[in-house]
Amino acid sequence: MVKAKDGTRIRIRALQPEDEDGLKRFYGRLSQSTMFLRFGRHKESVSEEWIERLIGMNHNGNIAVAAIGDASHDEILGIAAVVFDEKRRRGETSVLVADQSQGKGIGRIVLEHAVSLARERGMESLWALIDVENTPARNLAKKLGFVSASPPAFGQQEFELRF
Ligand SMILES: CC(C)(COP(=O)(O)OP(=O)(O)OC[C@H]1O[C@@H](n2cnc3c(N)ncnc32)[C@H](O)[C@@H]1OP(=O)(O)O)[C@@H](O)C(=O)NCCC(=O)NCCS
C-alpha cells in the first residue's frame, strides 16, 4: 500500500482478467485530451480487443500493472504497461492516469513499479515515444531516468532508459 500526494491510499498490482469491467470504466471516463496524449491521435474509445489484450498481457515477459484506489472498491486510477521485444531485450513503455487522479504522484508510482519489474526480469532497456508537447509525460520519463534517444520527428520523440 502506498500513499498518493493527496493522501489517497493506493495499491499496485498486475492487471488480471477480472479487471475487464474496471478497465472499461477507466477508459470510458478519460477525457479526449488524455486519450489523445496516450494514443497520439483522436480516439473516442478503446476496443474490446484492447481491453482483452491488457488483461491477458502478463505473459511472455510483458507487464501490465494498475494503481488501485483503496477506498473506492477496486477502482483503477492508473495503468502502466511494458511490451517486451524478446529479440532486442527491450520493452515499449506506456503509462496512463485517469484525469481526476492526475498530478497526485500516481503516474510516477505505477510507472516506477513497471520499470522495477522490467529491470528484475532482465530487460536491457525501456523506450517510449512521447509527444513533444506532452510536458507531464516528458518530465515523468526524465524523473525516472529516461533520456531522449532521437531528435524529435513528426511531433514525437523517443525516450530510452538503459539498465
Ligand atoms: C503523463 C501522466 C501519466 C502523468 O501522471 P500523473 O499521475 O499525472 O503524474 P505524477 O503526479 O506522478 O507526476 C510525476 C512527474 O511528472 C511530471 N508532471 C506531472 N504532471 C505535470 C504537469 N501538469 N506539468 C509538468 N510536469 C508534470 C512532474 O515531473 C512530476 O513530478 P513532480 O510531482 O515531482 O513535479 C498523466 O498526465 C497522463 O495519464 N497523461 C495522459 C497519457 C499520457 O500522456 N501518457 C504518456 C504517453 S504513453
The ligand as a Gaussian input file, in Angstrom:
#p B3LYP/6-31G(d) Opt

LIG

0 1
 C        1.724000      11.585000     -18.056000
 C        0.864000      11.092000     -16.887000
 C        0.889000       9.566000     -16.889000
 C        1.490000      11.599000     -15.580000
 O        0.798000      11.014000     -14.498000
 P        0.473000      11.830000     -13.165000
 O       -0.030000      10.899000     -12.163000
 O       -0.382000      12.990000     -13.519000
 O        1.934000      12.373000     -12.794000
 P        2.570000      12.458000     -11.324000
 O        1.654000      13.253000     -10.456000
 O        3.001000      11.135000     -10.892000
 O        3.845000      13.365000     -11.614000
 C        5.137000      12.800000     -11.833000
 C        6.010000      13.831000     -12.505000
 O        5.504000      14.109000     -13.823000
 C        5.669000      15.496000     -14.112000
 N        4.347000      16.135000     -14.255000
 C        3.148000      15.616000     -13.903000
 N        2.163000      16.499000     -14.215000
 C        2.779000      17.569000     -14.765000
 C        2.310000      18.799000     -15.308000
 N        0.998000      19.090000     -15.353000
 N        3.212000      19.660000     -15.819000
 C        4.534000      19.389000     -15.813000
 N        5.044000      18.227000     -15.309000
 C        4.174000      17.337000     -14.794000
 C        6.417000      16.097000     -12.943000
 O        7.791000      15.991000     -13.218000
 C        6.026000      15.175000     -11.810000
 O        6.946000      15.163000     -10.785000
 P        6.755000      16.147000      -9.511000
 O        5.422000      15.810000      -8.944000
 O        7.878000      15.782000      -8.628000
 O        6.806000      17.520000     -10.061000
 C       -0.593000      11.618000     -16.974000
 O       -0.561000      13.012000     -17.090000
 C       -1.381000      11.029000     -18.130000
 O       -2.011000       9.967000     -17.995000
 N       -1.354000      11.686000     -19.284000
 C       -2.083000      11.222000     -20.461000
 C       -1.483000       9.958000     -21.066000
 C       -0.029000      10.167000     -21.422000
 O        0.388000      11.226000     -21.841000
 N        0.748000       9.080000     -21.293000
 C        2.166000       9.112000     -21.630000
 C        2.414000       8.692000     -23.025000
 S        2.277000       6.936000     -23.166000

